[in-house]
Amino acid sequence: MTGIAIDRAVRTAARPRHRLVRHSLLLAGRSLTKTRRNPGVLSDALFMPIIFLLLFVYLFGGAVSGSTHAYLQYVFPGVLVMTMLLAGMLATGLSINTDIKKGVFDRFRSLPIGRSAPLIGIVLGDVIRYVVAAVVLFATGYLMGFRVQTDLASALAAVGLATALGFSLGWVNVLIGVLIREEVIVQTVAFLGIFPLAFGTNMVVPADTMPGWLRAWVKVNPVSDAVDAARGLLIGGPVAHPAAMTLLWSAGFLAVFGPLAVYVYRRRS
């Protein structure tokens, strides 16, 4: 009898987690449905990779590497990481803020679902942005002459690492979206937060050409590890340490900002 009671207690405790997963996936489907009916919301994921790759290669390529082709090989992994960061951070918080202001989340509160399910659902639904951005970036890079110097598995691993960091940092924007009430301020704070992370790296130029104070920031910037890992996976070079650091940073951001965003959302609702 004791064993049966313990088993029943374990299954009862597991039910809320199972319901949360199911509800989150259902709300992720809602987000995908919105995207399918209004594909214009993916415009940033469609055009941002093309603009950044063309801008960096043809603006800095000749000056930094002496040729646009050599510079394309150097800058492409960094643009991949930056694209994944921007795809996750610039849209999610704004989408949540808009749904809150329109009263959509008030309707969710009247339903028998977990309080964190709407947030998790929107974040999971926005994974389509990462997929679209990665496909567009690789297609554009291929047309411009970029070639993966390793193999398909390594290229997919580079996309996975960049997506993991972008997904975890996206929860920072979720927190901003539920904390700040004005849409314009949400966008402004997101931009101000993402650019020191995205551009304060060796993505565009090697770190040894930078002043000392900027090199110090590049060394501690978690995005630098993601850029180094992506560069090693795509064109060859050290991978183990920067990849491990990227995963640790991603886990840390998710562990801190995920629960914090859910807590603030619960307090606000």
C-alpha positions as CSV (number, residue, x, y, z in Angstrom):
1,M,0.0,0.0,0.0
2,T,2.9,2.3,0.8
3,G,4.4,1.8,-2.6
4,I,1.0,2.5,-4.3
5,A,0.5,5.6,-2.3
6,I,4.0,6.9,-3.2
7,D,3.5,6.2,-6.9
8,R,0.1,8.0,-6.8
9,A,1.7,11.0,-5.1
10,V,4.5,11.2,-7.7
11,R,2.0,11.1,-10.5
12,T,-0.2,13.7,-8.9
13,A,2.8,16.0,-8.5
14,A,3.8,15.5,-12.1
15,R,0.4,16.4,-13.5
16,P,0.9,20.2,-13.1
17,R,4.2,20.0,-15.0
18,H,2.6,18.0,-17.8
19,R,-0.3,20.4,-18.0
20,L,2.1,23.4,-18.1
21,V,4.0,21.8,-21.0
22,R,0.8,21.0,-22.9
23,H,-0.6,24.5,-22.4
24,S,2.7,26.1,-23.4
25,L,2.8,24.1,-26.6
26,L,-0.8,25.0,-27.4
27,L,-0.1,28.7,-26.9
28,A,3.1,28.3,-29.0
29,G,0.8,27.0,-31.7
30,R,-1.3,30.2,-31.3
31,S,1.8,32.2,-31.9
32,L,2.6,30.3,-35.1
33,T,-0.9,30.7,-36.3
34,K,-0.6,34.5,-35.9
35,T,2.7,34.4,-37.9
36,R,1.1,32.3,-40.7
37,R,-1.8,34.8,-41.0
38,N,0.5,37.8,-40.8
39,P,3.8,36.8,-42.3
40,G,4.9,40.4,-42.3
41,V,5.9,40.0,-38.7
42,L,8.9,37.9,-39.9
43,S,10.2,40.8,-42.0
44,D,13.0,41.5,-39.5
45,A,14.1,37.9,-39.7
46,L,14.0,38.0,-43.5
47,F,15.8,41.2,-44.2
48,M,18.1,41.7,-41.2
49,P,20.5,39.0,-42.1
50,I,20.8,40.2,-45.7
51,I,21.3,43.9,-44.7
52,F,24.0,43.1,-42.1
53,L,25.9,40.7,-44.3
54,L,26.0,43.0,-47.3
55,L,26.8,46.0,-45.1
56,F,29.7,44.5,-43.2
57,V,31.2,42.7,-46.2
58,Y,31.2,45.5,-48.7
59,L,31.8,48.3,-46.2
60,F,34.6,46.8,-44.2
61,G,35.9,43.8,-46.2
62,G,38.5,45.6,-48.3
63,A,39.9,47.6,-45.4
64,V,40.0,44.8,-42.8
65,S,41.0,41.7,-44.9
66,G,42.1,43.1,-48.2
67,S,39.3,41.3,-50.1
68,T,35.6,40.9,-49.6
69,H,35.7,37.1,-50.0
70,A,38.3,36.7,-47.2
71,Y,36.3,39.0,-45.0
72,L,33.1,37.2,-45.7
73,Q,34.6,34.0,-44.3
74,Y,35.7,35.9,-41.2
75,V,32.5,37.9,-40.5
76,F,29.8,35.3,-41.4
77,P,30.0,33.3,-38.1
78,G,29.7,36.6,-36.1
79,V,26.7,37.8,-38.2
80,L,25.1,34.4,-37.6
81,V,25.3,34.9,-33.8
82,M,24.2,38.5,-34.0
83,T,21.2,37.6,-36.2
84,M,20.1,34.9,-33.7
85,L,20.3,37.5,-30.9
86,L,18.3,40.1,-32.7
87,A,15.7,37.6,-33.9
88,G,15.0,36.6,-30.3
89,M,15.4,39.9,-28.5
90,L,13.7,42.5,-30.6
91,A,10.3,40.9,-31.2
92,T,9.4,38.8,-28.2
93,G,9.1,41.5,-25.6
94,L,7.2,43.7,-27.9
95,S,4.7,40.9,-28.7
96,I,4.2,40.2,-25.0
97,N,3.7,43.9,-24.2
98,T,1.2,44.3,-27.0
99,D,-0.8,41.2,-25.9
100,I,-0.9,42.5,-22.3
101,K,-2.1,46.0,-23.4
102,K,-4.8,44.5,-25.6
103,G,-6.2,42.4,-22.8
104,V,-5.2,39.0,-24.3
105,F,-3.4,38.0,-21.2
106,D,-6.5,38.9,-19.2
107,R,-8.4,36.2,-21.1
108,F,-5.6,33.7,-20.4
109,R,-5.9,34.4,-16.7
110,S,-9.6,33.3,-16.9
111,L,-8.6,30.0,-18.3
112,P,-7.4,27.0,-16.2
113,I,-3.8,27.2,-17.4
114,G,-0.5,27.8,-15.7
115,R,0.4,31.4,-15.2
116,S,3.7,31.1,-17.0
117,A,2.3,29.2,-20.0
118,P,1.5,32.4,-22.1
119,L,5.1,33.6,-21.7
120,I,6.6,30.2,-22.5
121,G,4.2,29.8,-25.5
122,I,5.2,33.1,-27.1
123,V,8.9,32.4,-26.7
124,L,8.6,28.9,-28.1
125,G,6.4,30.2,-31.0
126,D,9.1,32.7,-31.9
127,V,11.6,29.9,-32.6
128,I,10.3,30.2,-36.2
129,R,12.2,33.5,-36.4
130,Y,15.5,31.7,-35.7
131,V,14.8,29.1,-38.4
132,V,13.8,31.7,-41.0
133,A,16.8,34.0,-40.1
134,A,19.3,31.1,-40.3
135,V,18.0,29.9,-43.7
136,V,18.0,33.4,-45.2
137,L,21.5,34.1,-43.8
138,F,23.1,30.9,-45.2
139,A,21.3,31.4,-48.5
140,T,22.6,34.9,-48.8
141,G,26.1,34.0,-47.7
142,Y,26.2,31.1,-50.2
143,L,25.2,33.5,-53.0
144,M,28.0,35.9,-51.9
145,G,30.6,33.1,-51.9
146,F,30.7,31.9,-48.3
147,R,31.5,28.2,-47.9
148,V,31.4,26.1,-44.7
149,Q,34.9,24.7,-44.3
150,T,34.0,21.9,-41.9
151,D,30.9,19.8,-42.3
152,L,27.1,19.8,-42.1
153,A,27.0,18.6,-38.5
154,S,29.3,21.4,-37.4
155,A,27.3,24.0,-39.3
156,L,24.1,22.8,-37.5
157,A,25.9,22.9,-34.2
158,A,26.9,26.5,-34.9
159,V,23.3,27.4,-35.5
160,G,22.3,25.5,-32.4
161,L,24.7,27.4,-30.2
162,A,23.8,30.8,-31.6
163,T,20.1,29.9,-31.2
164,A,20.6,28.7,-27.6
165,L,22.2,32.0,-26.6
166,G,19.6,34.0,-28.5
167,F,16.8,32.1,-26.9
168,S,18.2,32.5,-23.3
169,L,18.8,36.2,-23.8
170,G,15.3,36.5,-25.3
171,W,14.0,36.0,-21.8
172,V,15.7,39.4,-20.9
173,N,13.4,41.0,-23.4
174,V,10.4,39.0,-22.0
175,L,11.2,40.6,-18.7
176,I,11.4,44.0,-20.3
177,G,8.1,43.4,-22.0
178,V,6.2,42.5,-18.8
179,L,8.0,45.2,-16.7
180,I,7.6,48.2,-19.0
181,R,4.1,49.3,-20.1
182,E,5.0,51.5,-23.2
183,E,5.8,49.8,-26.4
184,V,8.2,52.5,-27.6
185,I,10.2,52.2,-24.4
186,V,10.3,48.4,-24.7
187,Q,11.9,48.7,-28.2
188,T,14.4,51.4,-27.0
189,V,15.6,49.4,-24.0
190,A,15.9,46.3,-26.1
191,F,18.1,48.1,-28.7
192,L,20.2,49.8,-26.0
193,G,20.8,46.4,-24.4
194,I,21.5,44.3,-27.4
195,F,24.1,46.5,-29.3
196,P,26.9,46.5,-26.6
197,L,26.5,42.7,-26.5
198,A,26.3,42.2,-30.3
199,F,29.0,44.7,-31.4
200,G,31.3,44.6,-28.4
201,T,32.9,41.4,-29.8
202,N,35.5,40.3,-32.3
203,M,32.7,39.8,-34.8
204,V,33.7,42.6,-37.2
205,V,37.5,43.0,-36.5
206,P,40.0,41.0,-34.4
207,A,40.1,42.0,-30.8
208,D,43.9,42.8,-30.8
209,T,43.2,45.9,-33.0
210,M,41.0,47.4,-30.3
211,P,41.9,49.7,-27.4
212,G,42.6,48.1,-24.0
213,W,39.3,49.0,-22.4
214,L,37.3,47.5,-25.3
215,R,39.5,44.4,-25.4
216,A,38.6,43.9,-21.7
217,W,34.9,44.1,-22.5
218,V,35.3,41.7,-25.5
219,K,37.0,39.1,-23.2
220,V,34.1,39.1,-20.7
221,N,31.3,39.5,-23.2
222,P,29.4,36.1,-23.5
223,V,28.6,36.8,-27.1
224,S,32.3,36.7,-27.9
225,D,32.4,33.1,-26.8
226,A,29.5,32.3,-29.1
227,V,31.2,34.1,-32.0
228,D,34.5,32.1,-31.4
229,A,32.5,28.8,-31.2
230,A,30.6,29.5,-34.4
231,R,33.8,30.5,-36.2
232,G,35.5,27.3,-35.2
233,L,32.5,25.2,-36.2
234,L,32.1,26.9,-39.6
235,I,35.6,27.6,-40.8
236,G,37.8,25.7,-38.4
237,G,39.5,26.6,-35.1
238,P,39.2,26.0,-31.4
239,V,35.7,25.0,-30.4
240,A,35.5,23.1,-27.1
241,H,36.2,26.0,-24.7
242,P,34.1,28.7,-26.4
243,A,31.2,26.2,-27.0
244,A,31.2,25.1,-23.4
245,M,31.2,28.8,-22.2
246,T,28.4,29.6,-24.6
247,L,26.3,26.8,-23.1
248,L,27.1,27.8,-19.6
249,W,26.2,31.4,-20.3
250,S,22.9,30.4,-22.0
251,A,22.0,28.2,-19.0
252,G,22.8,31.0,-16.6
253,F,20.7,33.6,-18.5
254,L,17.8,31.2,-18.7
255,A,18.0,30.2,-15.1
256,V,18.0,33.8,-13.9
257,F,15.8,35.7,-16.3
258,G,13.2,33.0,-17.1
259,P,12.0,32.7,-13.5
260,L,12.4,36.5,-12.9
261,A,10.2,37.3,-16.0
262,V,7.5,34.8,-14.8
263,Y,7.6,36.3,-11.3
264,V,7.2,39.8,-12.6
265,Y,4.4,38.7,-14.9
266,R,2.5,37.0,-12.0
267,R,2.9,40.1,-9.8
268,R,1.6,42.3,-12.6
269,S,-1.3,40.1,-13.5
